[in-house]
Amino acid sequence: MKELTEYLRRDPSPLASPSGFSNATIRALFGAMQPYNLTKAEMLMLLNLRPQSIPVLDAIIEEMEARFTNEEQERILAVVEEILDRGPDQDVASAATQFVGQMRQDRASRMNETNA
């Protein structure tokens, strides 16, 4: 995490811009994306590009359609928007915790439906 933060602070620095990236923001995004097992390169591209559509997300994530359902793709976009597009006074950690909890609950529901 420290190396990533140091990398992002170099010029041109996404952390120096008014984007609101901070250590807490980066940790929140990494935590929220953990259930999706994205690669480091995919995570960096999410931070840099902040995708707002499925076609852009598809350009970032390799074999996205094979790896994720349409619902999961939409949820990834929602998480990116919620965490990376929030103002500096909003609570990033609680938003990430909510998203992770909802993702786990959704996944458990789908698994239960599949096993039934």
DSSP file (Angstrom, degrees, kcal/mol; ACC not computed):
  #  RESIDUE AA STRUCTURE BP1 BP2  ACC     N-H-->O    O-->H-N    N-H-->O    O-->H-N    TCO  KAPPA ALPHA  PHI   PSI    X-CA   Y-CA   Z-CA
    1    1 A M     >        0   0    0      0, 0.0     4,-2.4     0, 0.0     5,-0.2   0.000 360.0 360.0 360.0 -41.4    0.0    0.0    0.0
    2    2 A K  H  >  +     0   0    0      1,-0.2     4,-2.4     2,-0.2     5,-0.2   0.908 360.0  50.1 -61.9 -42.3    2.8    2.4    0.9
    3    3 A E  H  > S+     0   0    0      1,-0.2     4,-2.5     2,-0.2    -1,-0.2   0.899 110.3  50.4 -63.3 -40.8    4.5    1.8   -2.5
    4    4 A L  H  > S+     0   0    0      2,-0.2     4,-2.6     1,-0.2    -2,-0.2   0.925 110.8  48.5 -63.6 -44.6    1.2    2.5   -4.3
    5    5 A T  H  X S+     0   0    0     -4,-2.4     4,-1.1     1,-0.2    -2,-0.2   0.911 112.2  48.8 -62.7 -42.4    0.6    5.7   -2.4
    6    6 A E  H  X S+     0   0    0     -4,-2.4     4,-0.6     1,-0.2     3,-0.4   0.912 111.4  50.3 -63.7 -41.7    4.2    6.9   -3.1
    7    7 A Y  H >< S+     0   0    0     -4,-2.5     3,-1.1     1,-0.2    -2,-0.2   0.915 109.6  50.6 -60.9 -44.1    3.7    6.0   -6.8
    8    8 A L  H 3< S+     0   0    0     -4,-2.6     7,-1.3     1,-0.3     8,-0.4   0.693 103.8  59.6 -71.6 -17.7    0.5    8.0   -7.0
    9    9 A R  H 3< S+     0   0    0     -4,-1.1    -1,-0.3    -3,-0.4     4,-0.2   0.606  84.4 100.2 -84.6 -11.8    2.1   11.0   -5.4
   10   10 A R  S << S-     0   0    0     -3,-1.1     5,-0.2    -4,-0.6     6,-0.2  -0.381  88.3 -57.1 -70.9 152.3    4.7   11.4   -8.2
   11   11 A D  S    S+     0   0    0      1,-0.2    -1,-0.1     2,-0.1    -2,-0.1  -0.517 132.4  37.6 -72.9 141.0    4.0   14.0  -10.9
   12   12 A P  S    S-     0   0    0      0, 0.0    -1,-0.2     0, 0.0    -2,-0.2   0.584  96.4-171.2 -70.2 133.5    1.6   13.9  -12.5
   13   13 A S    >>  -     0   0    0     -4,-0.2     4,-0.7     1,-0.1     3,-0.6  -0.831  29.3-164.4-105.9 118.5   -0.1   12.9   -9.3
   14   14 A P  T 34 S+     0   0    0      0, 0.0     7,-0.4     0, 0.0     5,-0.4   0.777  96.9  57.7 -64.6 -24.5   -3.7   11.7   -9.0
   15   15 A L  T 34 S+     0   0    0     -7,-1.3     5,-0.2     1,-0.2    -6,-0.1   0.757 102.5  53.1 -76.9 -23.2   -3.4   12.3   -5.3
   16   16 A A  T <4 S+     0   0    0     -3,-0.6    -1,-0.2    -8,-0.4    -7,-0.1   0.656  95.9  84.2 -84.4 -15.7   -2.5   15.9   -5.8
   17   17 A S  S >< S-     0   0    0     -4,-0.7     3,-0.9    -3,-0.2     4,-0.2  -0.280 100.0 -98.8 -80.1 170.8   -5.5   16.7   -7.9
   18   18 A P  T 3  S+     0   0    0      0, 0.0    -1,-0.1     0, 0.0    -3,-0.1   0.194  93.1 110.3 -76.2  21.5   -8.9   17.5   -6.5
   19   19 A S  T 3  S-     0   0    0     -5,-0.4    -4,-0.1     1,-0.1    67,-0.1   0.736  82.9-127.6 -69.2 -22.1  -10.0   13.9   -7.1
   20   20 A G    <   +     0   0    0     -3,-0.9     5,-0.2     1,-0.3     2,-0.1   0.569  49.7 159.1  87.2   8.0  -10.0   13.3   -3.3
   21   21 A F        +     0   0    0     -7,-0.4     2,-0.3    -4,-0.2    -1,-0.3  -0.440   8.3 153.7 -65.8 137.0   -7.8   10.2   -3.4
   22   22 A S     >  -     0   0    0     -2,-0.1     4,-2.6     1,-0.1     5,-0.2  -0.888  61.9 -88.4-147.8 176.7   -6.2    9.5   -0.1
   23   23 A N  H  > S+     0   0    0     -2,-0.3     4,-2.6     1,-0.2     5,-0.2   0.908 129.4  51.5 -57.9 -40.6   -4.8    6.4    1.7
   24   24 A A  H  > S+     0   0    0      2,-0.2     4,-2.4     1,-0.2    -1,-0.2   0.890 109.4  49.7 -64.8 -39.1   -8.3    5.8    3.1
   25   25 A T  H  > S+     0   0    0      2,-0.2     4,-2.4     1,-0.2    -2,-0.2   0.931 112.6  46.3 -64.7 -46.0   -9.9    6.1   -0.4
   26   26 A I  H  X S+     0   0    0     -4,-2.6     4,-2.7     2,-0.2     5,-0.2   0.923 113.9  48.1 -64.0 -44.6   -7.4    3.6   -1.9
   27   27 A R  H  X S+     0   0    0     -4,-2.6     4,-2.8    -5,-0.2    -1,-0.2   0.903 111.0  51.7 -61.6 -41.1   -7.8    1.2    1.0
   28   28 A A  H  X S+     0   0    0     -4,-2.4     4,-2.5    -5,-0.2    -2,-0.2   0.918 111.5  46.4 -63.3 -43.3  -11.6    1.5    0.7
   29   29 A L  H  X S+     0   0    0     -4,-2.4     4,-2.0     2,-0.2    -2,-0.2   0.939 113.7  48.0 -65.0 -46.2  -11.5    0.7   -3.1
   30   30 A F  H  X S+     0   0    0     -4,-2.7     4,-0.8     1,-0.2    -2,-0.2   0.910 113.8  48.1 -61.0 -41.5   -9.1   -2.2   -2.6
   31   31 A G  H >< S+     0   0    0     -4,-2.8     3,-0.5     1,-0.2    -1,-0.2   0.909 112.3  48.0 -65.0 -42.2  -11.3   -3.6    0.2
   32   32 A A  H 3< S+     0   0    0     -4,-2.5    -1,-0.2     1,-0.2    -2,-0.2   0.810 114.6  46.4 -69.1 -29.4  -14.5   -3.3   -1.8
   33   33 A M  H ><>S+     0   0    0     -4,-2.0     3,-1.9     1,-0.2     5,-0.6   0.551  84.9  95.5 -89.3  -8.3  -12.9   -4.9   -4.8
   34   34 A Q  G X<5S+     0   0    0     -4,-0.8     3,-1.6    -3,-0.5    -1,-0.2   0.860  77.4  58.0 -53.2 -42.4  -11.3   -7.8   -2.9
   35   35 A P  G 3 5S+     0   0    0      0, 0.0    -1,-0.3     0, 0.0    -2,-0.1   0.720 102.5  57.2 -63.2 -16.7  -14.2  -10.2   -3.6
   36   36 A Y  G < 5S-     0   0    0     -3,-1.9    -2,-0.2    -4,-0.1    -3,-0.1   0.540  97.9-137.5 -92.1  -6.8  -13.7   -9.8   -7.3
   37   37 A N  T < 5 -     0   0    0     -3,-1.6     2,-0.1    -4,-0.4    -3,-0.1   0.905  33.7-179.5  52.4  48.6  -10.0  -10.9   -7.3
   38   38 A L      < -     0   0    0     -5,-0.6    -1,-0.1     1,-0.1    23,-0.0  -0.479  27.4-111.5 -76.0 150.9   -8.9   -8.1   -9.7
   39   39 A T     >  -     0   0    0     -2,-0.1     4,-2.3     1,-0.1     5,-0.2  -0.297  27.1-107.8 -74.9 166.2   -5.2   -8.0  -10.6
   40   40 A K  H  > S+     0   0    0      1,-0.2     4,-2.5     2,-0.2     5,-0.2   0.906 122.1  51.9 -60.7 -41.4   -2.9   -5.2   -9.5
   41   41 A A  H  > S+     0   0    0      1,-0.2     4,-2.2     2,-0.2    -1,-0.2   0.905 109.0  49.7 -62.5 -41.7   -2.9   -3.8  -13.0
   42   42 A E  H  > S+     0   0    0      2,-0.2     4,-2.1     1,-0.2    -1,-0.2   0.899 110.8  50.4 -64.3 -40.1   -6.7   -3.8  -13.1
   43   43 A M  H  X S+     0   0    0     -4,-2.3     4,-2.2     2,-0.2    -2,-0.2   0.915 109.8  49.8 -64.5 -42.9   -6.9   -2.0   -9.7
   44   44 A L  H  X S+     0   0    0     -4,-2.5     4,-2.6     1,-0.2    -1,-0.2   0.900 110.4  50.5 -63.0 -39.9   -4.4    0.6  -10.9
   45   45 A M  H  X S+     0   0    0     -4,-2.2     4,-3.0     2,-0.2     5,-0.5   0.876 107.4  54.0 -66.8 -35.8   -6.5    1.2  -14.0
   46   46 A L  H  X S+     0   0    0     -4,-2.1     4,-2.0     2,-0.2    -2,-0.2   0.931 111.6  45.7 -60.8 -44.1   -9.6    1.5  -12.0
   47   47 A L  H  < S+     0   0    0     -4,-2.2    -2,-0.2     1,-0.2    -1,-0.2   0.921 118.9  40.8 -63.3 -44.6   -8.0    4.2   -9.9
   48   48 A N  H  < S+     0   0    0     -4,-2.6    -2,-0.2    -5,-0.2    -1,-0.2   0.887 126.8  29.5 -74.1 -40.1   -6.6    6.1  -12.9
   49   49 A L  H  < S-     0   0    0     -4,-3.0    -3,-0.2    -5,-0.2    -2,-0.2   0.725  79.2-155.7 -96.6 -23.7   -9.5    5.8  -15.3
   50   50 A R     <  -     0   0    0     -4,-2.0    -4,-0.1    -5,-0.5    -3,-0.1   0.947  25.8-139.5  43.3  66.9  -12.5    5.7  -12.9
   51   51 A P        -     0   0    0      0, 0.0    -1,-0.1     0, 0.0    30,-0.1  -0.189  28.3-177.7 -60.7 144.9  -14.7    3.9  -15.4
   52   52 A Q        +     0   0    0     -3,-0.1     2,-0.3     1,-0.1    -2,-0.0   0.268  64.5  47.6-123.7   6.7  -18.4    5.0  -15.6
   53   53 A S  S  > S-     0   0    0      1,-0.1     4,-2.2    24,-0.0     5,-0.2  -0.977  80.7-115.1-146.4 159.1  -19.6    2.6  -18.3
   54   54 A I  H  > S+     0   0    0     -2,-0.3     4,-2.8     1,-0.2     5,-0.2   0.896 112.9  55.7 -62.2 -43.0  -19.5   -1.1  -19.0
   55   55 A P  H  > S+     0   0    0      0, 0.0     4,-1.3     0, 0.0    -1,-0.2   0.900 110.5  45.1 -59.5 -38.3  -17.4   -0.7  -22.2
   56   56 A V  H  > S+     0   0    0      2,-0.2     4,-1.0     1,-0.2    -2,-0.2   0.913 113.1  50.4 -69.7 -41.4  -14.7    1.2  -20.4
   57   57 A L  H >X S+     0   0    0     -4,-2.2     4,-2.6     1,-0.2     3,-0.6   0.891 106.9  55.5 -61.1 -38.7  -14.7   -1.3  -17.6
   58   58 A D  H 3< S+     0   0    0     -4,-2.8     6,-0.3     1,-0.2    -1,-0.2   0.831 104.4  53.6 -63.4 -32.5  -14.4   -4.1  -20.2
   59   59 A A  H 3< S+     0   0    0     -4,-1.3    -1,-0.2    -3,-0.2    -2,-0.2   0.754 113.7  43.5 -72.1 -23.4  -11.3   -2.4  -21.5
   60   60 A I  H << S+     0   0    0     -4,-1.0     2,-0.6    -3,-0.6    -2,-0.2   0.876 107.9  58.9 -87.7 -42.9   -9.8   -2.4  -18.0
   61   61 A I  S >< S-     0   0    0     -4,-2.6     3,-1.1    -5,-0.1    -1,-0.1  -0.804  83.2-128.7-100.1 120.0  -10.7   -6.0  -16.8
   62   62 A E  T 3  S-     0   0    0     -2,-0.6     5,-0.1     1,-0.3    -3,-0.1  -0.394  88.3  -3.2 -65.4 138.1   -9.4   -8.9  -18.9
   63   63 A E  T 3> S+     0   0    0     -5,-0.1     4,-1.9     1,-0.1     3,-0.5   0.857  82.6 165.7  49.3  42.7  -12.1  -11.4  -19.9
   64   64 A M  H <>  +     0   0    0     -3,-1.1     4,-2.8    -6,-0.3    -2,-0.1   0.892  67.6  52.0 -58.2 -44.8  -14.6   -9.5  -17.9
   65   65 A E  H  4 S+     0   0    0      1,-0.2    -1,-0.2     2,-0.2    -2,-0.1   0.831 112.8  45.9 -65.0 -30.9  -17.7  -11.2  -19.4
   66   66 A A  H  4 S+     0   0    0     -3,-0.5    -1,-0.2     1,-0.1    -2,-0.2   0.800 119.0  41.5 -78.8 -29.4  -16.3  -14.6  -18.6
   67   67 A R  H  < S+     0   0    0     -4,-1.9     2,-0.4     1,-0.1    -2,-0.2   0.787 117.6  36.6 -88.7 -29.9  -15.3  -13.6  -15.1
   68   68 A F  S  < S-     0   0    0     -4,-2.8    -1,-0.1    -5,-0.2     2,-0.0  -0.953  70.8-126.3-133.9 144.6  -18.3  -11.5  -14.0
   69   69 A T     >  -     0   0    0     -2,-0.4     4,-2.3     1,-0.1     5,-0.2  -0.298  39.9-102.9 -73.8 168.1  -22.1  -11.5  -14.4
   70   70 A N  H  > S+     0   0    0      1,-0.2     4,-2.3     2,-0.2     5,-0.2   0.892 124.6  52.8 -59.4 -39.3  -23.8   -8.4  -15.7
   71   71 A E  H  > S+     0   0    0      1,-0.2     4,-2.2     2,-0.2    -1,-0.2   0.910 108.6  48.6 -63.8 -42.7  -24.9   -7.7  -12.1
   72   72 A E  H  > S+     0   0    0      2,-0.2     4,-2.4     1,-0.2    -1,-0.2   0.889 109.7  52.8 -65.3 -38.4  -21.4   -7.9  -10.8
   73   73 A Q  H  X S+     0   0    0     -4,-2.3     4,-2.0     2,-0.2    -2,-0.2   0.929 110.7  47.0 -61.4 -45.1  -20.1   -5.6  -13.6
   74   74 A E  H  X S+     0   0    0     -4,-2.3     4,-2.3     1,-0.2    -2,-0.2   0.886 111.2  52.2 -63.6 -38.8  -22.8   -3.0  -12.6
   75   75 A R  H  X S+     0   0    0     -4,-2.2     4,-2.6     2,-0.2    -2,-0.2   0.897 106.4  53.1 -66.6 -39.7  -21.8   -3.4   -8.9
   76   76 A I  H  X S+     0   0    0     -4,-2.4     4,-2.6     1,-0.2    -1,-0.2   0.940 110.5  47.9 -59.1 -46.7  -18.1   -2.8   -9.7
   77   77 A L  H  X S+     0   0    0     -4,-2.0     4,-2.6     1,-0.2    -2,-0.2   0.907 111.3  50.8 -60.0 -41.8  -19.1    0.4  -11.5
   78   78 A A  H  X S+     0   0    0     -4,-2.3     4,-2.8     2,-0.2    -1,-0.2   0.897 110.5  48.9 -63.9 -40.4  -21.3    1.4   -8.6
   79   79 A V  H  X S+     0   0    0     -4,-2.6     4,-2.8     2,-0.2     5,-0.4   0.934 111.5  49.1 -65.1 -45.8  -18.4    0.8   -6.1
   80   80 A V  H  X S+     0   0    0     -4,-2.6     4,-2.6     1,-0.2     5,-0.5   0.932 114.5  45.7 -59.4 -45.9  -15.9    2.8   -8.2
   81   81 A E  H  X S+     0   0    0     -4,-2.6     4,-1.5    -5,-0.2    -2,-0.2   0.930 114.8  47.4 -63.4 -45.1  -18.4    5.7   -8.5
   82   82 A E  H  < S+     0   0    0     -4,-2.8    -2,-0.2    -5,-0.2    -1,-0.2   0.907 121.7  33.6 -64.4 -42.9  -19.3    5.6   -4.8
   83   83 A I  H  < S+     0   0    0     -4,-2.8     3,-0.5    -5,-0.2    -2,-0.2   0.907 125.6  36.4 -83.8 -43.2  -15.7    5.5   -3.5
   84   84 A L  H  < S+     0   0    0     -4,-2.6    -3,-0.2    -5,-0.4    -2,-0.2   0.682 116.7  49.7 -88.9 -17.0  -13.8    7.5   -6.1
   85   85 A D  S  < S+     0   0    0     -4,-1.5    -1,-0.2    -5,-0.5     2,-0.2   0.256  85.3 111.2-104.8  13.9  -16.3   10.2   -6.9
   86   86 A R  S    S-     0   0    0     -3,-0.5    -3,-0.0    -4,-0.1     6,-0.0  -0.504  70.7-105.3 -88.6 157.4  -17.2   11.2   -3.3
   87   87 A G    >   -     0   0    0     -2,-0.2     3,-1.4     1,-0.1    -1,-0.1  -0.264  33.4-104.7 -74.0 165.8  -16.3   14.5   -1.7
   88   88 A P  T 3  S+     0   0    0      0, 0.0     4,-0.1     0, 0.0    -1,-0.1   0.721 116.5  55.8 -67.1 -21.3  -13.6   14.9    0.9
   89   89 A D  T 3  S+     0   0    0      2,-0.1     2,-0.2     3,-0.0    -2,-0.0   0.449  86.5  99.1 -92.6   1.9  -16.0   15.2    3.8
   90   90 A Q  S <  S-     0   0    0     -3,-1.4     2,-1.1     1,-0.1    -4,-0.0  -0.580  83.7-108.1 -89.4 153.5  -17.8   11.9    3.1
   91   91 A D     >  +     0   0    0     -2,-0.2     4,-1.5     1,-0.2     5,-0.1  -0.669  36.0 178.6 -86.3  97.1  -17.0    8.7    5.0
   92   92 A V  H  > S+     0   0    0     -2,-1.1     4,-2.5     1,-0.2     5,-0.2   0.898  76.4  55.2 -65.5 -43.9  -15.2    6.5    2.6
   93   93 A A  H  > S+     0   0    0      1,-0.2     4,-2.3     2,-0.2    -1,-0.2   0.903 108.0  47.7 -62.1 -42.6  -14.6    3.6    5.0
   94   94 A S  H  > S+     0   0    0      2,-0.2     4,-2.1     1,-0.2    -1,-0.2   0.876 111.2  51.6 -68.7 -34.8  -18.3    3.2    5.9
   95   95 A A  H  X S+     0   0    0     -4,-1.5     4,-2.3     2,-0.2    -2,-0.2   0.924 111.0  47.8 -64.5 -43.6  -19.4    3.3    2.2
   96   96 A A  H  X S+     0   0    0     -4,-2.5     4,-2.7     1,-0.2     5,-0.2   0.906 110.2  52.2 -63.9 -41.3  -16.8    0.6    1.4
   97   97 A T  H  X S+     0   0    0     -4,-2.3     4,-2.3    -5,-0.2    -1,-0.2   0.904 109.6  49.7 -61.7 -41.2  -18.0   -1.5    4.3
   98   98 A Q  H  X S+     0   0    0     -4,-2.1     4,-2.4     2,-0.2    -2,-0.2   0.928 112.1  47.7 -62.2 -45.9  -21.6   -1.2    3.1
   99   99 A F  H  X S+     0   0    0     -4,-2.3     4,-2.8     2,-0.2    -2,-0.2   0.923 111.8  49.0 -62.7 -45.5  -20.7   -2.3   -0.4
  100  100 A V  H  X S+     0   0    0     -4,-2.7     4,-2.5     1,-0.2     5,-0.2   0.920 112.1  49.4 -61.9 -43.5  -18.6   -5.2    0.7
  101  101 A G  H  X S+     0   0    0     -4,-2.3     4,-2.2    -5,-0.2    -1,-0.2   0.909 112.5  47.3 -61.2 -42.7  -21.4   -6.4    3.0
  102  102 A Q  H  X S+     0   0    0     -4,-2.4     4,-2.8     2,-0.2    -2,-0.2   0.899 111.3  51.1 -66.2 -40.8  -24.0   -6.1    0.2
  103  103 A M  H  X S+     0   0    0     -4,-2.8     4,-2.6     2,-0.2    -2,-0.2   0.924 111.5  47.3 -62.9 -44.0  -21.7   -7.9   -2.3
  104  104 A R  H  X S+     0   0    0     -4,-2.5     4,-2.4     1,-0.2    -1,-0.2   0.902 113.0  49.1 -64.1 -40.4  -21.2  -10.8    0.2
  105  105 A Q  H  X S+     0   0    0     -4,-2.2     4,-2.2    -5,-0.2    -2,-0.2   0.919 112.2  48.0 -65.1 -43.8  -24.9  -11.0    0.8
  106  106 A D  H  X S+     0   0    0     -4,-2.8     4,-2.3     2,-0.2    -2,-0.2   0.916 112.7  48.5 -62.0 -43.8  -25.8  -11.0   -2.9
  107  107 A R  H  X S+     0   0    0     -4,-2.6     4,-2.3     1,-0.2    -2,-0.2   0.902 110.9  50.2 -64.9 -41.2  -23.2  -13.7   -3.6
  108  108 A A  H  X S+     0   0    0     -4,-2.4     4,-2.4     2,-0.2    -1,-0.2   0.894 109.9  51.6 -63.8 -39.8  -24.5  -15.8   -0.7
  109  109 A S  H  X S+     0   0    0     -4,-2.2     4,-2.2     2,-0.2    -2,-0.2   0.919 110.7  47.7 -62.7 -43.8  -28.0  -15.5   -2.0
  110  110 A R  H  X S+     0   0    0     -4,-2.3     4,-2.2     2,-0.2    -2,-0.2   0.890 111.5  50.4 -64.8 -39.1  -27.0  -16.5   -5.5
  111  111 A M  H  X S+     0   0    0     -4,-2.3     4,-2.3     2,-0.2    -1,-0.2   0.903 110.3  49.8 -66.2 -40.5  -25.1  -19.5   -4.1
  112  112 A N  H  X S+     0   0    0     -4,-2.4     4,-1.2     1,-0.2    -2,-0.2   0.899 111.2  49.2 -64.1 -40.5  -28.1  -20.6   -2.1
  113  113 A E  H  < S+     0   0    0     -4,-2.2    -2,-0.2     1,-0.2    -1,-0.2   0.888 112.0  49.0 -65.2 -38.6  -30.3  -20.3   -5.2
  114  114 A T  H  < S+     0   0    0     -4,-2.2    -2,-0.2     1,-0.2    -1,-0.2   0.892 113.4  45.8 -67.1 -40.7  -27.9  -22.4   -7.2
  115  115 A N  H  <        0   0    0     -4,-2.3    -1,-0.2     1,-0.2    -2,-0.2   0.657 360.0 360.0 -78.3 -16.9  -27.6  -25.1   -4.5
  116  116 A A     <        0   0    0     -4,-1.2    -1,-0.2    -5,-0.2    -2,-0.2   0.485 360.0 360.0 -77.2 360.0  -31.4  -25.2   -4.0
